[in-house]
Amino acid sequence: MMLEKRRWLLIDALGVSGSEFTSCVAEAIAGFSGVNGASRARAQAETVSGFNVVRCTRAALEEVISALAFKKEFKGKRVALRTVRVSGTLDALLAGKRKAK
């Protein structure tokens, strides 16, 4: 089995609390790409060191970024999921963000 290349996305989530972040991302991707597209993307959202990050396959990167950008409402509230950075490793993603502060 081939190793699947993944990408990490740093997300600026406006209007979404940390506990709701994973549900909001899952809903955004499933709503945009459907069940088949969500399965291909293998996206996983989590909060790491206070930063909201999403991991997905490299092949589905553009689709995941689009899905997050089009998400406007979650549980009756207005939300915005903006992609700040993309990296191949979590360490590089967070190092760049910490350096930017």
Secondary structure by P-SEA (a helix, b strand, c coil): ccbbbbbbbbbbcccccccaaaaaaaaaaaaaccaaaaaaacbbbbbcccbbbbbbcccaaaaaaaaaaaccccccbbbbbbbccccccaaaaaaaaaaac
